[in-house]
Amino acid sequence: MAIINRTPDSFHDRGRTFALDKALVAAENALARGADWLDIGGVPFAPGPPVSIEEEIDRVVPVIEGARSRTDAVISVETYRPEVARAAFAAAPTS
């Protein structure tokens, strides 16, 4: 399992994968090293500035789309918002 956080202040990677290109490279590297599960987050769990639903979707959906085009690994999204979950499902259709 690989964790990819698109947050500038992630406790996990300290914002290393906040930029989309860095997040996509991290996903690709994790898959190449054998990860069969990608867990993608767009909102930090620590206190901080609010992240809108639209911003969270903009953070996670491109990573889902990029990863889905390269693998059939399990993709999970850390969210508590139904709108983000719906967008995530739409971005990763199953066959």
C-alpha positions as CSV (number, residue, x, y, z in Angstrom):
1,M,0.0,0.0,0.0
2,A,1.2,3.5,-0.8
3,I,-0.1,6.7,0.6
4,I,-0.3,9.8,-1.6
5,N,-1.3,13.0,0.1
6,R,-2.1,16.0,-2.1
7,T,-1.8,18.4,0.9
8,P,0.9,21.0,1.4
9,D,1.3,20.1,5.1
10,S,0.9,16.3,5.2
11,F,2.3,14.7,8.4
12,H,3.2,11.7,6.2
13,D,5.4,13.3,3.5
14,R,5.6,16.9,4.6
15,G,4.0,18.1,1.3
16,R,6.3,16.2,-1.0
17,T,3.4,14.9,-3.1
18,F,1.3,18.1,-3.0
19,A,2.1,19.1,-6.6
20,L,0.2,17.0,-9.2
21,D,3.3,16.0,-11.1
22,K,5.0,14.8,-7.8
23,A,1.9,12.9,-6.8
24,L,1.7,11.1,-10.2
25,V,5.4,10.2,-10.0
26,A,5.0,8.9,-6.4
27,A,2.1,6.7,-7.6
28,E,4.0,5.4,-10.5
29,N,7.1,4.7,-8.4
30,A,4.9,2.9,-5.7
31,L,3.3,0.8,-8.4
32,A,6.7,-0.1,-9.9
33,R,7.9,-1.2,-6.5
34,G,4.9,-3.5,-6.1
35,A,2.2,-1.5,-4.4
36,D,-1.2,-3.0,-5.2
37,W,-3.1,-0.4,-3.3
38,L,-3.0,3.4,-3.6
39,D,-4.5,5.5,-0.8
40,I,-5.0,9.1,-2.0
41,G,-5.8,12.0,0.3
42,G,-6.7,15.6,-0.5
43,V,-7.4,17.1,3.0
44,P,-5.1,17.1,6.0
45,F,-6.4,15.6,9.2
46,A,-4.5,18.2,11.3
47,P,-6.0,21.5,12.0
48,G,-5.4,24.1,9.3
49,P,-7.1,26.2,6.6
50,P,-10.4,24.7,5.3
51,V,-10.3,22.9,2.0
52,S,-13.4,23.3,-0.2
53,I,-15.2,20.3,-1.7
54,E,-14.1,21.5,-5.2
55,E,-10.5,21.8,-4.1
56,E,-10.5,18.4,-2.6
57,I,-11.9,16.9,-5.8
58,D,-9.3,18.9,-7.8
59,R,-6.6,17.4,-5.7
60,V,-7.6,13.7,-5.7
61,V,-9.3,13.1,-9.1
62,P,-6.3,13.8,-11.3
63,V,-4.2,11.3,-9.3
64,I,-7.0,8.7,-9.6
65,E,-7.2,9.2,-13.3
66,G,-3.5,9.1,-13.8
67,A,-3.1,5.9,-11.6
68,R,-6.1,4.2,-13.1
69,S,-4.6,4.6,-16.6
70,R,-1.5,2.7,-15.5
71,T,-2.8,-0.1,-13.3
72,D,-5.6,-2.1,-11.9
73,A,-4.4,-1.6,-8.3
74,V,-7.0,-0.8,-5.6
75,I,-7.4,2.9,-5.3
76,S,-8.9,4.3,-2.1
77,V,-9.6,8.0,-1.2
78,E,-9.5,9.4,2.3
79,T,-12.6,11.6,2.5
80,Y,-15.6,12.2,4.6
81,R,-17.5,14.0,1.9
82,P,-20.0,12.2,-0.3
83,E,-19.4,14.6,-3.2
84,V,-15.7,13.7,-3.2
85,A,-16.5,10.0,-3.0
86,R,-18.8,10.3,-6.0
87,A,-16.2,12.1,-8.0
88,A,-13.6,9.5,-7.0
89,F,-15.9,6.6,-8.2
90,A,-16.6,8.4,-11.4
91,A,-12.9,8.9,-12.0
92,A,-12.1,5.2,-11.5
93,P,-14.7,3.2,-13.4
94,T,-14.4,-0.6,-13.1
95,S,-14.8,-3.0,-15.9
